[in-house]
């Protein structure tokens, strides 16, 4: 079981709501990453101690600065009056903390822009190697993305960044990874290649040694007028020649063929991927986004996603994500980072 130290600033209605939600995670959700109620801060020590005793925190602080500075507090929840949000968020970002800020984000447009600048500075810290991961808080998705993928911020690699969702689908017998529902709108061939590489890297981190990748389209036939089928065939050839490694790749493939062995048999599709896919790569953002939302709302799938392909992983939570989804995202980032460290250590040992 892995823990993350939670600090809550403010013990009013929203502070109480977040505290109670964090305390209930272990009883409600089956997640290996559990919040640890480390510290709560209020406007006075008396109030903070009262909230600590009521909500089950380990410690109390009379000032938010003590909470943000504390090394055992890894994630900061800002539930204080909105005029205080900017200063707290800027301080937390500067210390590499994960930040969840209650809405409205700030009391003025200028303060909101300053908080966006703080997020951009956090990207700079990651580029400098001072932080190992970035966790999206209350910032709008497009503003954070523009800061992260800007070519001059030092986070770029040779790969195209892409979002990889990791799902536990109750009706499917294995973890299911999907790309890309948030970043690449109409990915071209080499962008799709990088989407596959990023998804395979996360699959390896999750212990899937040779993931089966299905390049999705409307059918298994290659159609000259349907570019997704041509891209799928090209990426399969790349995999055959080692340009995409560490996975079994097949496509084009319809969604039902990729996840249903019965459908694959009925259609006569003889493939090691058909009916047993670990990774689904959609032809574009619209298809991936609809697939993710359909699984979430109709199949009770639960999961989270990482933005991969930058120098550090980014936990990309949505505003409507619940506590379990946010914690799962942080857990994914930790597991991915641990895998990267182990891989580098293994490569070094092989050289030595």
C-alpha positions as a Python dict, from the first residue, in 0.01 Angstrom:
ca = {
    (1, 'X'): (0, 0, 0),
    (2, 'X'): (136, 344, -100),
    (3, 'X'): (40, 662, 81),
    (4, 'X'): (38, 1028, -15),
    (5, 'X'): (42, 1300, 248),
    (6, 'X'): (-259, 1532, 221),
    (7, 'X'): (-269, 1887, 353),
    (8, 'X'): (-597, 2080, 365),
    (9, 'X'): (-607, 2457, 406),
    (10, 'X'): (-939, 2566, 553),
    (11, 'X'): (-1181, 2372, 769),
    (12, 'X'): (-1510, 2524, 661),
    (13, 'X'): (-1772, 2353, 448),
    (14, 'X'): (-1545, 2269, 152),
    (15, 'X'): (-1248, 2190, 374),
    (16, 'X'): (-1467, 1947, 564),
    (17, 'X'): (-1599, 1795, 240),
    (18, 'X'): (-1249, 1730, 107),
    (19, 'X'): (-1126, 1597, 442),
    (20, 'X'): (-1416, 1355, 480),
    (21, 'X'): (-1377, 1241, 117),
    (22, 'X'): (-1006, 1172, 163),
    (23, 'X'): (-1068, 982, 485),
    (24, 'X'): (-1328, 762, 312),
    (25, 'X'): (-1116, 659, 13),
    (26, 'X'): (-994, 335, 167),
    (27, 'X'): (-1344, 222, 262),
    (28, 'X'): (-1511, 317, -65),
    (29, 'X'): (-1255, 254, -338),
    (30, 'X'): (-1015, -29, -410),
    (31, 'X'): (-699, 169, -478),
    (32, 'X'): (-343, 95, -383),
    (33, 'X'): (-263, 463, -330),
    (34, 'X'): (-426, 590, -12),
    (35, 'X'): (-440, 946, 118),
    (36, 'X'): (-280, 1006, 457),
    (37, 'X'): (-442, 1296, 644),
    (38, 'X'): (-117, 1466, 736),
    (39, 'X'): (-200, 1826, 827),
    (40, 'X'): (-481, 2081, 832),
    (41, 'X'): (-430, 2456, 857),
    (42, 'X'): (-670, 2727, 967),
    (43, 'X'): (-660, 3091, 1071),
    (44, 'X'): (-573, 3004, 1432),
    (45, 'X'): (-415, 2711, 1612),
    (46, 'X'): (-733, 2664, 1815),
    (47, 'X'): (-944, 2627, 1501),
    (48, 'X'): (-689, 2405, 1333),
    (49, 'X'): (-672, 2174, 1637),
    (50, 'X'): (-1051, 2151, 1642),
    (51, 'X'): (-1057, 2053, 1274),
    (52, 'X'): (-769, 1809, 1327),
    (53, 'X'): (-957, 1627, 1601),
    (54, 'X'): (-1286, 1629, 1408),
    (55, 'X'): (-1150, 1513, 1071),
    (56, 'X'): (-867, 1281, 1180),
    (57, 'X'): (-554, 1468, 1069),
    (58, 'X'): (-219, 1385, 1227),
    (59, 'X'): (-120, 1749, 1284),
    (60, 'X'): (-256, 2102, 1284),
    (61, 'X'): (-103, 2434, 1182),
    (62, 'X'): (-212, 2792, 1253),
    (63, 'X'): (-79, 2913, 918),
    (64, 'X'): (-91, 2775, 565),
    (65, 'X'): (281, 2843, 514),
    (66, 'X'): (377, 2578, 766),
    (67, 'X'): (160, 2327, 581),
    (68, 'X'): (302, 2409, 237),
    (69, 'X'): (660, 2397, 369),
    (70, 'X'): (617, 2061, 540),
    (71, 'X'): (794, 1779, 347),
    (72, 'X'): (538, 1519, 460),
    (73, 'X'): (261, 1713, 284),
    (74, 'X'): (279, 1604, -81),
    (75, 'X'): (-57, 1731, -207),
    (76, 'X'): (-223, 2058, -104),
    (77, 'X'): (-599, 2113, -113),
    (78, 'X'): (-687, 2484, -107),
    (79, 'X'): (-1031, 2534, 51),
    (80, 'X'): (-973, 2879, 198),
    (81, 'X'): (-1136, 3210, 90),
    (82, 'X'): (-1073, 3278, -279),
    (83, 'X'): (-866, 3592, -218),
    (84, 'X'): (-600, 3368, -59),
    (85, 'X'): (-581, 3115, -342),
    (86, 'X'): (-313, 3281, -551),
    (87, 'X'): (-47, 3316, -281),
    (88, 'X'): (-99, 2962, -154),
    (89, 'X'): (-98, 2806, -501),
    (90, 'X'): (216, 2992, -605),
    (91, 'X'): (398, 2876, -291),
    (92, 'X'): (283, 2515, -335),
    (93, 'X'): (381, 2506, -703),
    (94, 'X'): (723, 2647, -617),
    (95, 'X'): (779, 2356, -378),
    (96, 'X'): (675, 2094, -633),
    (97, 'X'): (347, 2007, -457),
    (98, 'X'): (35, 1875, -622),
    (99, 'X'): (-238, 2140, -595),
    (100, 'X'): (-615, 2101, -590),
    (101, 'X'): (-777, 2444, -571),
    (102, 'X'): (-1144, 2503, -504),
    (103, 'X'): (-1332, 2715, -756),
    (104, 'X'): (-1339, 2995, -838),
    (105, 'X'): (-968, 2970, -902),
    (106, 'X'): (-899, 3329, -795),
    (107, 'X'): (-1076, 3655, -718),
    (108, 'X'): (-948, 3848, -1022),
    (109, 'X'): (-838, 3771, -1375),
    (110, 'X'): (-489, 3899, -1294),
    (111, 'X'): (-457, 3657, -1005),
    (112, 'X'): (-579, 3372, -1224),
    (113, 'X'): (-313, 3455, -1482),
    (114, 'X'): (-52, 3462, -1207),
    (115, 'X'): (-155, 3113, -1103),
    (116, 'X'): (-121, 3000, -1464),
    (117, 'X'): (229, 3149, -1464),
    (118, 'X'): (305, 2950, -1150),
    (119, 'X'): (203, 2633, -1332),
    (120, 'X'): (435, 2728, -1616),
    (121, 'X'): (712, 2779, -1362),
    (122, 'X'): (639, 2431, -1229),
    (123, 'X'): (698, 2305, -1580),
    (124, 'X'): (1032, 2484, -1569),
    (125, 'X'): (1120, 2308, -1244),
    (126, 'X'): (1042, 1976, -1407),
    (127, 'X'): (1261, 2064, -1705),
    (128, 'X'): (1547, 2148, -1468),
    (129, 'X'): (1511, 1812, -1296),
    (130, 'X'): (1387, 1956, -968),
    (131, 'X'): (1055, 1768, -979),
    (132, 'X'): (982, 1419, -1111),
    (133, 'X'): (619, 1467, -1217),
    (134, 'X'): (352, 1733, -1267),
    (135, 'X'): (-3, 1698, -1140),
    (136, 'X'): (-280, 1909, -1290),
    (137, 'X'): (-491, 2088, -1032),
    (138, 'X'): (-756, 2353, -1099),
    (139, 'X'): (-599, 2505, -1409),
    (140, 'X'): (-792, 2475, -1735),
    (141, 'X'): (-660, 2191, -1949),
    (142, 'X'): (-565, 2404, -2250),
    (143, 'X'): (-363, 2651, -2042),
    (144, 'X'): (-160, 2378, -1874),
    (145, 'X'): (-107, 2195, -2202),
    (146, 'X'): (17, 2509, -2377),
    (147, 'X'): (275, 2557, -2100),
    (148, 'X'): (387, 2195, -2108),
    (149, 'X'): (430, 2142, -2481),
    (150, 'X'): (588, 2479, -2558),
    (151, 'X'): (913, 2396, -2741),
    (152, 'X'): (1127, 2639, -2540),
    (153, 'X'): (1049, 2507, -2190),
    (154, 'X'): (1293, 2216, -2189),
    (155, 'X'): (1034, 1941, -2136),
    (156, 'X'): (1016, 1820, -2495),
    (157, 'X'): (1170, 1492, -2607),
    (158, 'X'): (1196, 1330, -2949),
    (159, 'X'): (845, 1191, -2897),
    (160, 'X'): (509, 1354, -2953),
    (161, 'X'): (332, 1386, -2613),
    (162, 'X'): (10, 1191, -2582),
    (163, 'X'): (-248, 1105, -2319),
    (164, 'X'): (-275, 741, -2215),
    (165, 'X'): (-578, 632, -2011),
    (166, 'X'): (-550, 318, -1796),
    (167, 'X'): (-886, 157, -1720),
    (168, 'X'): (-1022, -124, -1507),
    (169, 'X'): (-1332, -235, -1699),
    (170, 'X'): (-1551, -477, -1495),
    (171, 'X'): (-1654, -669, -1807),
    (172, 'X'): (-1300, -705, -1946),
    (173, 'X'): (-1051, -956, -1804),
    (174, 'X'): (-741, -735, -1816),
    (175, 'X'): (-635, -371, -1774),
    (176, 'X'): (-719, -163, -2080),
    (177, 'X'): (-512, 133, -2201),
    (178, 'X'): (-656, 386, -2448),
    (179, 'X'): (-488, 668, -2642),
    (180, 'X'): (-533, 960, -2709),
    (181, 'X'): (-850, 1129, -2576),
    (182, 'X'): (-710, 1473, -2486),
    (183, 'X'): (-405, 1597, -2678),
    (184, 'X'): (-362, 1492, -3042),
    (185, 'X'): (-670, 1597, -3237),
    (186, 'X'): (-592, 1452, -3581),
    (187, 'X'): (-265, 1262, -3532),
    (188, 'X'): (-56, 1193, -3840),
    (189, 'X'): (135, 870, -3897),
    (190, 'X'): (444, 944, -3690),
    (191, 'X'): (234, 1099, -3412),
    (192, 'X'): (40, 773, -3396),
    (193, 'X'): (368, 584, -3381),
    (194, 'X'): (464, 790, -3074),
    (195, 'X'): (120, 736, -2923),
    (196, 'X'): (185, 362, -2947),
    (197, 'X'): (530, 400, -2792),
    (198, 'X'): (398, 604, -2501),
    (199, 'X'): (116, 359, -2432),
    (200, 'X'): (356, 64, -2448),
    (201, 'X'): (585, 237, -2198),
    (202, 'X'): (298, 269, -1950),
    (203, 'X'): (193, -93, -2011),
    (204, 'X'): (547, -207, -1929),
    (205, 'X'): (535, -1, -1608),
    (206, 'X'): (212, -182, -1516),
    (207, 'X'): (381, -520, -1555),
    (208, 'X'): (253, -608, -1904),
    (209, 'X'): (576, -727, -2063),
    (210, 'X'): (453, -759, -2421),
    (211, 'X'): (126, -567, -2456),
    (212, 'X'): (-108, -637, -2745),
    (213, 'X'): (-184, -315, -2934),
    (214, 'X'): (-490, -275, -3156),
    (215, 'X'): (-486, 9, -3408),
    (216, 'X'): (-855, 94, -3425),
    (217, 'X'): (-1060, 176, -3732),
    (218, 'X'): (-1407, 89, -3856),
    (219, 'X'): (-1310, -256, -3984),
    (220, 'X'): (-1019, -489, -4051),
    (221, 'X'): (-1005, -414, -4423),
    (222, 'X'): (-750, -168, -4562),
    (223, 'X'): (-941, 101, -4749),
    (224, 'X'): (-751, 359, -4958),
    (225, 'X'): (-1013, 623, -4881),
    (226, 'X'): (-994, 563, -4506),
    (227, 'X'): (-665, 704, -4378),
    (228, 'X'): (-688, 532, -4039),
    (229, 'X'): (-661, 191, -4207),
    (230, 'X'): (-351, 299, -4402),
    (231, 'X'): (-186, 442, -4089),
    (232, 'X'): (-264, 124, -3897),
    (233, 'X'): (-106, -93, -4166),
    (234, 'X'): (203, 129, -4178),
    (235, 'X'): (251, 115, -3800),
    (236, 'X'): (218, -264, -3806),
    (237, 'X'): (500, -272, -4063),
    (238, 'X'): (704, -41, -3838),
    (239, 'X'): (655, -292, -3557),
    (240, 'X'): (765, -576, -3786),
    (241, 'X'): (1089, -388, -3858),
    (242, 'X'): (1161, -285, -3498),
    (243, 'X'): (1065, 83, -3526),
    (244, 'X'): (802, 11, -3262),
    (245, 'X'): (926, -242, -3009),
    (246, 'X'): (819, -416, -2690),
    (247, 'X'): (468, -497, -2810),
    (248, 'X'): (259, -700, -3055),
    (249, 'X'): (81, -457, -3288),
    (250, 'X'): (-203, -535, -3527),
    (251, 'X'): (-453, -337, -3728),
    (252, 'X'): (-660, -197, -3867),
    (253, 'X'): (-908, -350, -3630),
    (254, 'X'): (-1264, -268, -3527),
    (255, 'X'): (-1326, -207, -3158),
    (256, 'X'): (-1540, -516, -3108),
    (257, 'X'): (-1286, -736, -3284),
    (258, 'X'): (-1011, -599, -3061),
    (259, 'X'): (-1187, -677, -2734),
    (260, 'X'): (-1408, -979, -2813),
    (261, 'X'): (-1261, -1319, -2898),
    (262, 'X'): (-1607, -1438, -3008),
    (263, 'X'): (-1636, -1153, -3257),
    (264, 'X'): (-1283, -1217, -3385),
    (265, 'X'): (-1364, -1585, -3443),
    (266, 'X'): (-1694, -1503, -3615),
    (267, 'X'): (-1515, -1266, -3854),
    (268, 'X'): (-1229, -1508, -3917),
    (269, 'X'): (-967, -1269, -3781),
    (270, 'X'): (-662, -1475, -3686),
    (271, 'X'): (-447, -1244, -3476),
    (272, 'X'): (-268, -1257, -3139),
    (273, 'X'): (-424, -918, -3063),
    (274, 'X'): (-785, -977, -3166),
    (275, 'X'): (-1012, -1030, -2866),
    (276, 'X'): (-725, -977, -2620),
    (277, 'X'): (-602, -623, -2674),
    (278, 'X'): (-422, -450, -2388),
    (279, 'X'): (-395, -116, -2568),
    (280, 'X'): (-644, 54, -2800),
    (281, 'X'): (-507, 335, -3019),
    (282, 'X'): (-796, 535, -3163),
    (283, 'X'): (-767, 705, -3503),
    (284, 'X'): (-828, 1054, -3361),
    (285, 'X'): (-914, 1246, -3045),
    (286, 'X'): (-1289, 1242, -3104),
    (287, 'X'): (-1301, 863, -3129),
    (288, 'X'): (-1077, 817, -2824),
    (289, 'X'): (-1274, 1066, -2616),
    (290, 'X'): (-1609, 905, -2698),
    (291, 'X'): (-1468, 560, -2624),
    (292, 'X'): (-1334, 669, -2284),
    (293, 'X'): (-1662, 836, -2187),
    (294, 'X'): (-1873, 544, -2303),
    (295, 'X'): (-1667, 299, -2099),
    (296, 'X'): (-1683, 528, -1794),
    (297, 'X'): (-2058, 591, -1803),
    (298, 'X'): (-2199, 273, -1958),
    (299, 'X'): (-1953, 4, -1844),
    (300, 'X'): (-1866, 147, -1499),
    (301, 'X'): (-1498, 157, -1597),
    (302, 'X'): (-1266, 333, -1356),
    (303, 'X'): (-923, 468, -1424),
    (304, 'X'): (-696, 764, -1480),
    (305, 'X'): (-450, 894, -1734),
    (306, 'X'): (-98, 1023, -1780),
    (307, 'X'): (43, 1258, -2038),
    (308, 'X'): (360, 1083, -2158),
    (309, 'X'): (629, 1174, -2408),
    (310, 'X'): (769, 1468, -2209),
    (311, 'X'): (1068, 1451, -1977),
    (312, 'X'): (832, 1394, -1685),
    (313, 'X'): (486, 1231, -1664),
    (314, 'X'): (187, 1458, -1610),
    (315, 'X'): (-123, 1350, -1419),
    (316, 'X'): (-410, 1498, -1622),
    (317, 'X'): (-720, 1495, -1403),
    (318, 'X'): (-1051, 1652, -1503),
    (319, 'X'): (-1263, 1883, -1290),
    (320, 'X'): (-1531, 1617, -1247),
    (321, 'X'): (-1289, 1340, -1147),
    (322, 'X'): (-1356, 1194, -804),
    (323, 'X'): (-1097, 1135, -532),
    (324, 'X'): (-1029, 777, -642),
    (325, 'X'): (-955, 885, -1001),
    (326, 'X'): (-716, 1156, -886),
    (327, 'X'): (-534, 917, -654),
    (328, 'X'): (-518, 654, -926),
    (329, 'X'): (-353, 908, -1154),
    (330, 'X'): (-90, 987, -891),
    (331, 'X'): (-36, 614, -835),
    (332, 'X'): (14, 562, -1210),
    (333, 'X'): (276, 837, -1216),
    (334, 'X'): (460, 683, -922),
    (335, 'X'): (457, 338, -1078),
    (336, 'X'): (573, 476, -1412),
    (337, 'X'): (859, 667, -1249),
    (338, 'X'): (964, 360, -1048),
    (339, 'X'): (971, 156, -1370),
    (340, 'X'): (1184, 420, -1544),
    (341, 'X'): (1434, 418, -1256),
    (342, 'X'): (1449, 37, -1257),
    (343, 'X'): (1499, 29, -1635),
    (344, 'X'): (1783, 279, -1617),
    (345, 'X'): (1944, 86, -1333),
    (346, 'X'): (1917, -237, -1533),
    (347, 'X'): (2072, -75, -1839),
    (348, 'X'): (2360, 56, -1628),
    (349, 'X'): (2417, -285, -1469),
    (350, 'X'): (2426, -444, -1816),
    (351, 'X'): (2696, -201, -1926),
    (352, 'X'): (2903, -248, -1611),
}
